[in-house]
Structure formats: structure tokens, C-alpha cells
């Protein structure tokens, strides 16, 4: 999986250390929601049962495969 340097630095934060790469891969491959941002980056969400049902948001670059960011999205509602 390709990742940005920004992703590598952000994943060292205490609130993101527990995010597993397989959760990120699953979110990219089978999102419950996918949205293109104004800047062309792609947002993907999935519900992570192994993280107490939290929703993971993964931001991809415009190429659709390079992970730029990943974090638990406290404001995501599945019916949005």
C-alpha cells in the first residue's frame, strides 16, 4: 500500500497509533461511503468492529490508491 510522508508522520500521533493497516485496506477496498473532495482527494469510510464500531475515514490522493490520512471520524453518521 502506498502512503504519503504526511500519513507516516500522522500515524505516530497517540490517537492514531492503534489504527491497523488492514483496517485501512478494508476501508479503501470496501467503503460504506466514498466521496470526492473539491481538491480531488477521495474520502472513504467504514465501520470498524474491532475498534468498538468506530468509523474510520481514509483520505486517498487523486490517484485513488495512495493513503494520505486515516483517522476515526467521530462525526460520521452511516445514513449521511
Number of C-alpha atoms within 10 A of each C-alpha: 8 9 14 14 10 11 16 13 10 17 17 11 10 8 11 13 11 12 16 13 11 9 19 25 15 15 24 24 12 13 18 14 14 17 12 13 11 7 8 13 17 22 21 22 26 26 21 17 10 9 14 8 10 16 22 23 24 24 26 23 17 15 10 13 16 18 25 20 21 24 20 19 15 10 7 15 8 11 6 5
